[in-house]
Amino acid sequence: MYKNLAATFVAACCFLAAPQGAFSQTSLAKVAPGAEPLKVGFVYVAPLTPAGWVHQHELGRQAVDAALGKQVQTTYVENVAEGPDAERVIRDLARQGHKLIFTPSFGYMEPTLKVAQEFPDVKFESITGYKTAANVAAANARYYEGRYLAGIAAGRMTQSNLAGYVAGFPIPEVLQGINAFTLGMRSVNSRAEVKVVWLNAWFDPTRERDAAMTLFNQNVDVVAFHTGSDAVMVAAQERGKFAVAYHSDMRKVAPDAQIVAVTHQWGGYYTARTQAVLNGTWTSGSVWGGVKDGMIRVGDFGSKVPKAVQAEVLKAQKAIAAGKLHPFYAAQAVLDNEGKEVIAKGQTLSDAQILGMHWLVAGVQGKVGR
């Protein structure tokens, strides 16, 4: 999760797309009998809950355990605030002998880099960060691809033609998602509009719920969100509205409300990077993976979503994986919601342009950060 000003993300264009299938399979490292297991640490920015951002990274940690068994000893620390607390926890993990440490929150980037200077023999993975060092790699996922696909489902399911979006911070990752979601909706429903509520928080279940309820009171009948809990889904279930689950499948708390889930799959990447440390082949670098790499998946349709809609979304997902569909390709010129052209007809935004995004597309009600 990112928590910085939009301008800092221009530098993030160093991200490289991972090769297709890069993290889908692993071959176990050979470790000498009796060797000490590799200690691998994970730092979580919010409490560990049954669904959400932290939950998906916990599934990634569990995947490492399942794949590498006794070759590794993994541990995690949850609910660690970005800033000084994060630096302290990361340093403690390094002092305790962890030789690989994953730090999945944007606000962990600088603390990770600082601690890495003190422990050059430890490998660090800055997840959603963009700065690297000799012993610090960076990785992120193309969340906007899943948002576009969810927008297709929302565009088909809405009756009021008005969707809501509960957003954390006005940074490029969030703006990419809002814009891709809106473009996805309008690709199948030209009358669709999206109303945004900004929270300036990643994890605040009470305010997330209140924001969703406010949107439902304004004729919104389907809502998406970029925050860390399942509160929006619970609110939609209570109000008899529809919602798009984010990070995880949330049908357990919203069996009738969920139309689709955008899920993040970290297990393959975490296992491959851990294996590389075991093999002695780990190198620093940057990865920005998406649907084709298995890092983003859309599915887990709710029971009220027609089979035709499900098929349409899955077909589009295959097209994205094959490179035949890009959420930010403009068949016709794309304008922002102030009337300025942001994607010329026939053009596709570059990675650098996407990573530096600081506008809201036509069809979005609201302004960046307000």
C-alpha positions in Angstrom: 0.0 0.0 0.0 1.3 3.4 -1.0 1.3 6.4 1.3 3.3 9.2 -0.4 2.8 12.2 -2.7 2.1 11.5 -6.4 5.2 13.1 -7.6 7.4 10.5 -6.0 6.0 7.8 -8.3 7.5 9.2 -11.4 10.7 7.5 -10.2 8.8 4.2 -10.0 9.1 3.7 -13.8 12.1 1.5 -13.0 9.6 -1.4 -12.5 10.1 -4.2 -14.9 7.3 -6.5 -16.1 8.0 -10.1 -14.9 8.2 -12.8 -17.6 4.9 -14.7 -18.1 4.5 -17.4 -15.6 7.6 -16.2 -13.7 6.2 -17.0 -10.3 3.8 -19.8 -11.0 6.2 -22.7 -10.5 9.2 -23.4 -8.3 11.9 -26.0 -8.0 13.1 -26.7 -4.5 16.5 -25.6 -3.5 19.0 -28.2 -2.4 20.2 -27.7 1.1 22.8 -29.7 2.9 21.4 -32.2 5.5 21.5 -30.6 8.9 21.8 -27.1 7.6 20.0 -24.4 9.6 16.8 -23.2 8.0 16.7 -19.8 6.3 14.9 -17.4 8.6 12.4 -15.3 6.6 10.6 -12.3 8.2 7.4 -10.5 7.1 6.2 -7.1 8.4 2.4 -6.4 8.2 1.1 -2.8 8.3 -2.3 -3.7 9.8 -3.8 -6.4 12.1 -4.0 -9.9 10.5 -7.7 -10.4 9.6 -9.6 -13.1 7.7 -9.5 -11.1 4.5 -7.8 -8.0 3.1 -4.3 -6.6 2.3 -2.5 -8.3 5.2 -4.4 -11.5 4.8 -3.1 -11.9 1.2 0.5 -11.4 2.3 0.0 -13.9 5.0 -1.2 -16.4 2.4 2.0 -15.7 0.6 4.0 -16.5 3.7 2.1 -19.7 4.1 2.9 -20.6 0.5 6.6 -20.2 1.2 6.2 -22.6 4.2 4.3 -25.1 2.1 6.7 -25.1 -0.8 10.0 -25.0 1.0 9.2 -26.8 4.2 12.0 -27.4 6.7 14.4 -25.3 4.5 12.8 -22.2 5.9 11.6 -20.8 9.2 9.2 -17.9 8.6 7.7 -15.4 11.1 5.7 -12.2 10.9 5.0 -9.1 13.0 1.5 -7.6 12.5 0.0 -4.1 12.9 3.3 -2.2 12.5 2.8 1.5 11.8 4.7 3.0 8.9 7.6 5.2 10.1 9.8 4.7 13.3 7.9 1.6 14.4 8.6 -0.1 11.1 12.3 0.7 11.2 12.5 -0.7 14.7 10.7 -4.0 13.8 12.7 -4.5 10.6 16.0 -3.9 12.5 14.9 -6.4 15.2 14.2 -9.0 12.6 17.6 -8.5 11.0 19.3 -8.7 14.5 17.4 -12.0 15.2 19.1 -13.6 12.2 16.5 -13.3 9.5 18.3 -13.3 6.2 15.4 -12.4 4.0 12.8 -9.8 5.1 9.6 -8.8 3.2 8.1 -5.4 3.9 4.7 -5.1 2.1 3.7 -1.4 2.5 4.9 1.6 0.7 5.6 3.5 3.9 8.1 0.8 4.8 10.3 1.7 1.8 12.6 4.2 3.5 12.9 2.3 6.8 13.8 -0.8 4.8 16.5 1.0 2.9 17.9 2.5 6.1 18.1 -0.9 7.9 19.5 -2.5 4.8 22.5 -0.3 5.0 23.2 -1.7 8.5 22.8 -5.3 7.4 24.5 -5.8 4.0 24.3 -9.6 4.4 20.5 -9.6 4.7 18.2 -9.5 1.7 15.2 -7.2 1.7 12.1 -7.1 -0.5 10.3 -3.7 -0.5 6.7 -4.6 -1.7 5.0 -1.6 -3.3 8.2 0.4 -2.9 10.2 1.5 -5.9 13.7 2.3 -4.5 16.3 -0.5 -4.6 19.8 -1.1 -3.3 22.4 -3.9 -3.6 20.5 -5.9 -1.0 17.0 -4.4 -1.5 14.6 -5.5 -4.3 11.2 -3.9 -5.1 8.0 -5.5 -6.4 4.5 -4.5 -7.0 1.4 -5.7 -8.8 -0.6 -4.1 -11.6 -3.8 -3.6 -9.5 -5.4 -1.5 -12.2 -5.8 -4.5 -14.5 -8.1 -6.1 -11.9 -9.9 -2.8 -11.4 -10.8 -2.6 -15.1 -12.2 -6.1 -15.1 -14.2 -5.4 -11.9 -15.5 -2.3 -13.6 -16.9 -4.5 -16.4 -18.9 -6.5 -13.9 -20.0 -3.4 -12.0 -21.1 -1.7 -15.3 -23.3 -4.7 -16.1 -24.8 -5.1 -12.6 -25.6 -1.4 -11.7 -29.2 -0.3 -12.0 -28.7 3.3 -11.0 -25.7 3.8 -13.3 -23.9 5.2 -10.2 -21.1 3.4 -8.5 -19.1 4.4 -5.4 -15.5 4.2 -4.5 -14.1 4.4 -1.0 -10.4 5.4 -1.5 -7.5 5.6 0.9 -4.9 8.2 -0.3 -4.8 10.2 -3.5 -1.7 8.6 -4.8 -1.1 7.1 -8.3 -1.8 3.5 -7.3 -5.3 4.5 -6.0 -5.9 6.9 -8.9 -5.0 4.1 -11.4 -7.6 1.9 -9.8 -10.4 4.5 -9.8 -9.7 5.4 -13.4 -9.4 1.8 -14.6 -12.6 0.9 -12.8 -14.5 3.8 -14.4 -13.1 2.9 -17.8 -14.1 -0.7 -17.4 -17.7 0.3 -16.3 -18.1 2.7 -19.2 -16.7 0.2 -21.7 -20.0 -1.7 -21.2 -22.3 1.1 -19.9 -21.7 4.6 -21.3 -24.0 6.2 -18.7 -22.1 4.9 -15.7 -20.4 7.3 -13.3 -18.3 6.8 -10.2 -18.5 8.9 -7.0 -15.4 8.9 -4.8 -15.0 9.4 -1.1 -11.5 9.9 0.2 -10.5 8.7 3.7 -6.8 9.5 3.9 -6.4 6.2 5.8 -5.6 2.7 4.7 -7.3 0.8 7.6 -10.1 2.4 9.5 -13.1 0.0 9.5 -15.5 2.4 11.1 -14.9 5.2 8.6 -14.8 2.7 5.7 -18.3 1.5 6.7 -19.6 5.1 7.2 -18.3 6.1 3.7 -20.0 3.2 2.1 -23.3 4.0 3.9 -23.0 7.6 2.7 -22.6 6.5 -0.9 -25.5 4.1 -0.7 -27.6 7.0 0.6 -26.7 8.9 -2.6 -28.2 6.4 -5.0 -25.0 4.3 -5.4 -25.9 0.6 -5.9 -22.4 -0.9 -6.3 -19.3 0.1 -4.5 -15.6 -0.6 -4.8 -12.8 0.4 -2.3 -9.1 0.7 -1.8 -8.7 0.2 1.9 -7.6 -2.6 4.1 -10.6 -4.1 5.8 -13.9 -5.8 4.7 -16.1 -3.1 6.2 -17.3 -1.9 2.9 -18.4 -5.4 1.9 -20.2 -5.8 5.3 -22.0 -2.5 4.7 -23.1 -3.6 1.2 -24.4 -6.9 2.5 -26.5 -5.1 5.2 -27.9 -2.6 2.7 -28.7 -5.1 0.0 -26.3 -3.4 -2.4 -23.5 -4.8 -4.6 -19.7 -4.5 -3.9 -16.4 -5.4 -5.4 -14.1 -7.2 -3.0 -10.5 -6.1 -2.9 -7.3 -7.9 -2.0 -9.3 -11.1 -1.0 -12.4 -13.1 -1.7 -14.9 -11.7 0.8 -18.0 -13.8 0.1 -17.8 -15.1 3.7 -19.0 -11.7 5.0 -20.9 -10.6 1.9 -22.3 -13.6 0.2 -25.1 -11.7 -1.5 -23.3 -8.4 -2.0 -20.1 -9.5 -3.7 -20.2 -9.4 -7.4 -16.5 -10.2 -8.0 -13.2 -10.1 -6.2 -9.9 -8.6 -7.3 -7.3 -10.7 -5.5 -3.6 -10.3 -5.1 -1.5 -13.5 -5.4 1.9 -13.1 -3.6 2.8 -16.8 -2.9 4.5 -17.5 -6.2 6.7 -14.4 -6.0 7.6 -14.8 -2.3 8.5 -18.5 -2.9 10.6 -17.8 -5.9 12.5 -15.0 -4.1 13.0 -17.1 -1.0 14.2 -20.0 -3.2 16.7 -17.7 -4.8 18.2 -16.8 -1.4 18.5 -20.5 -0.7 20.1 -21.1 -4.0 22.5 -18.2 -3.7 21.0 -16.6 -6.9 19.1 -13.7 -5.3 19.8 -10.4 -7.0 18.2 -7.0 -6.6 15.8 -5.6 -9.1 12.3 -4.4 -9.7 9.2 -6.3 -10.8 5.7 -5.0 -11.7 3.6 -8.0 -12.4 0.0 -8.3 -13.4 -2.6 -10.8 -14.7 -0.3 -12.6 -17.0 2.2 -13.1 -14.2 -0.3 -14.6 -11.8 -0.1 -11.7 -9.4 -3.5 -10.3 -10.1 -6.7 -12.4 -10.5 -10.3 -11.6 -10.9 -13.0 -14.1 -10.1 -15.0 -15.4 -7.1 -18.2 -14.2 -8.6 -21.2 -13.8 -6.4 -24.3 -15.9 -6.8 -26.3 -13.0 -8.3 -23.9 -12.4 -11.2 -25.3 -13.8 -14.5 -23.2 -16.4 -16.2 -23.0 -14.2 -19.3 -21.4 -11.4 -17.2 -19.0 -13.8 -15.6 -17.9 -15.1 -19.0 -17.5 -11.6 -20.3 -15.2 -10.7 -17.4 -13.1 -13.9 -17.7 -12.8 -13.4 -21.5 -11.4 -9.9 -20.9 -9.0 -11.2 -18.2 -7.6 -13.7 -20.8 -7.2 -10.8 -23.3 -5.2 -8.8 -20.7 -3.0 -11.8 -20.0 -2.4 -12.2 -23.7 -1.6 -8.5 -24.2 -4.6 -7.9 -26.4 -6.4 -5.6 -24.0 -4.9 -2.7 -22.0 -7.1 -0.7 -19.6 -5.4 2.5 -20.6 -5.6 2.1 -24.4 -7.8 4.8 -26.0 -9.9 3.6 -28.9 -11.3 7.2 -28.7 -9.6 10.1 -27.0 -9.9 9.9 -23.2 -10.6 13.0 -21.2 -10.1 13.7 -17.5 -13.1 14.9 -15.5 -12.1 18.5 -16.2 -12.2 18.1 -19.9 -8.5 17.8 -20.7 -7.3 15.1 -23.0 -5.2 12.6 -21.1 -4.9 9.7 -23.6 -4.9 10.5 -27.3 -6.9 8.4 -29.7 -5.1 5.3 -30.6 -2.5 5.7 -27.8 -1.7 3.6 -24.8 -0.3 5.1 -21.6 3.3 4.0 -20.9 4.3 2.5 -17.6 5.9 5.8 -16.6 2.7 7.7 -17.3 0.6 5.2 -15.4 3.0 5.3 -12.4 2.9 9.1 -12.3 -0.9 9.3 -12.8 -2.5 12.3 -11.0 -5.9 12.8 -12.7 -9.4 11.4 -12.6 -11.0 10.3 -15.8 -14.3 11.6 -17.2 -17.1 9.9 -15.4 -15.6 10.3 -12.0 -17.4 12.6 -9.6 -14.9 14.3 -7.4 -11.4 15.7 -7.4 -8.0 14.2 -6.5 -7.8 14.1 -2.8 -11.3 15.7 -2.2 
